[in-house]
Amino acid sequence: MADIGYLHREEHLRSTDFISDIVIGMSDGLTVPFALAAGLSGAVANSSLVVTAGIAEIVAGSIAMGLGGYLAGRTEADHYDSERRREAAEVDTVPEREKEEVREVFADMGLSPVLQNAIADELIKDKIKWVDFMMKYELGLEAPDPNRATKSALTIGLAYVVGGLVPLTPYFLVARPPEALLYSSAITLLCLFIFGYFKARVTGQSPISGALKVMLIGALAAAAAFSVARLVGG
């Protein structure tokens, strides 16, 4: 048989939870403080007020987003543990029914009845692997990372802080809010475009379309906040 002259590399997206957490934190971090700063720029005369309010929002937002990520991670882990205990109890109390469900899984894969029975008989010799199989192929549940909740909270919170500092940076350097808003808009919209571009690439979407979509959402949020502040402030 001739040697294959190349190595086959399968490119699959890994660490999707980590990427998802960054997307959640960064997108909100860029958008919400940007909209807040834009709104305040239409109502106050000093950039220091925008900076103070922006930092307070970033702190509160990162904590809230991080806590939301932690609770979501804990809920996922608790749900998996609950379902696993239920599945283990069914393996103990109704083993024949559970064995039949194993055969049904292999039947759906197109295996012959002989192979279905042979594999099922071999699988049920190890209860842990039996339960693992039922969790994955009957319930469609994968064992979550035990540190998922903590990692999610930290990743989302830090991504929110990083994203939130981007629209605020010009207000540290420019005293007049309307002028600072111009620089903030240019920087933030560029970052939103870049962020949307790479977000779309890693999720298999059209990069340009994804970039424009994310940038448009941020621009609309900022414009709405600025307009409301102008109207309320007379």
N, C-alpha and C positions, 0 to 999 in steps of 0.2 A: 504494500500500500504506500503510495507516495506521501512524503511528509508535507504537512500543511505549512506554507511559507509565511504564515502570520499568526498572531495570537488574537483570538476573538475576545473582544472586550465588551461587556454588557454595561451600558451606562444607565443607571437607575438613580432616581432621586432618593438620597438617604437623609436621615435626621429630619424628617418632615415635620415632626413636632417642634423641633428647635426653630426651623425656618418659619413655621406658622406663628410661633410666639413672637419672633422678630417682626414679622409682618404686622401682627396685631398691635404691638407696642409702638413700632416706628410710625405706622400710618396714623394712629391717633395722636402720637406725640408731635408729628409735623402739623397735623391739621387743626387740632383743638387750640393749642397755644397761639398758632398763627391767626386763627379766627378771633381769639380773645384780644391779641395785640392789635389787630386791625380795627376791632370794635372800639377799643380804648383810644386808639389814635384819632378817632373821630370825635372824642368827647373830652380829652384832657390836653393840657398845654405843655406838659413836661414828660420826657421819656422815662424819668425815674419812677413815675407812677406805673407806667406800663411794665417796667422791669420788675417792680415789687409784686404787682398782681400776677405777672407771668410766672415768676419763680414760685409764688404760692400755689398757682394752678399746677405747675409741673410737679411739685412735691405731692400735692393732694392727688393729682391724676395718676402719678406713678404708683402711689400706694394703693389706690383704688383698683387700678388695672392689675397690679401684681397680686392683690388679694383675690381678684376675680379669677386670675390664672391658677392660683393655689387651690381655690375651692373647686374649680373645674377639674383639676388634676386629682384631688381627693375624691371627688364624686365618681370619676372614672375608675379609680382603684377600688373604691367601696363597692361599686356595681359589679366589677369583675369578681371580687372576693365573695360577694353574695351569691352570684350565679355559680361559682365554682363549688361552693358548699352545697348548693341545691343539686348540682350535677353529681357530686360525689355521693350524696345521700341516695339519689336515684340508682346509681351503679350498685349500691349496697342492697337496696330494697327491691328493685325490679331489674335484675341483671339481664334477663332474657329480652325484655323490651329494649333495653339499652344496646344489647348486642344486635338486635334486629335493626336499630337505627344506624349502627356502624355498617351493616350490610347495605342498607339503603344508600348511604353516602357513596360506597364503592359501586353500587348499581348505577347511580347517577353519573359516575365517571366512565361507565361503559364496560366494566369488568364482568366476566362471566360469573354465574352463580358459584361455580367451583372455587374460583379465586376469591370471591366475596367471603365465602365460608372459611377458607383457609386463612386469609389475612385477619378476619375477625377473630378466629380462634387464637391466633398468635398474639394479636393485640391485647386481648382481654386478660392475658396472663400477668400483665403489669398494670395494676390499678391506676397508678399515677399517670402513666402514658395513655391509658384508656380515657381518663378524665381530660387530659390535655387534648387528646384527639377530639373529644366531644365538644370541648369549649371552642376549639378552632373551626371545626368543620360542621358542627350542628348549629352552634350559636353564633359563629363568626366573630368570636372575641379573642383578641391577643392579650397575653399577659402584659400589663403596663409596667413601665419602669418604676420601681419602688420610690425613686427620688424624683419622679416626674413633677409632682406638685411644687416642690421647692425650686427645682430648675425652672419651671414655667414661670413662677412668681418673679424670680430674679431676672430672667431673660426679658419678660414683658416690661417689668419696671425699669430696667436699665435702658432698654430700647426706647421707652417713652421719654426718659430723661434726655437721651442723646437727640432724639427727634425734636423735643420741645425747645432745646437750646438753640437750634438753628434759626427759627424766626425771631428769637429774642436778641440774638447777637448784635444786630445793628442798633438796637435801643441802648446798648451799653456804650456805644460810640458816638451816636448822634443825639443831640439834645432835643430837637424838635420832632415830635411824633409823626407828623405827616411826611417829613423828609425821611425819617427812619423807616416808615412804612414802605416807601418806594424800594429801598435797599432790601428790606425784609421780604417783600413780595418777590423781587427778582431772585434772591437766594433760595427762598423756600420753594417757589414754583420750579426752579431748576432741580432742587433736591427731590421734589415730588416726582418730577419727570424721570430722573435717574432711578429713583426707588421703584416707581411703577414699571419701568423698563425691565429691571432685573427681577422684580417680583413676577412679572408676566413670563419671563424666560424660564425661571425655575418651576413654574406651574404649568408650562407647556402652552401658554396662550400667545397671541400676537404681541410682540414686545412694544411696538409703536402704539398700537391701540390701547394696550394696558397702561402705558406711560401717560398717554393723553387723558385717559379716563381718570387716573389717580390725580393728575395735575388739575383737571377740571373740577373735581370734587373739592379740592383744597381751595381753589380760586373762588368757587361759588360760596363756600362757607365763609371765607374772609370777606367777600363782597357783601354778603347778607348781614354779617355782624357790623361792618362799617356803616352800612346804610341805616340799620336800626339805631345805632348809636347817634348818628347824625339827626335822625328824625326825633328821637327822644330828647336829644340835647337842643333841639330847636334850630 
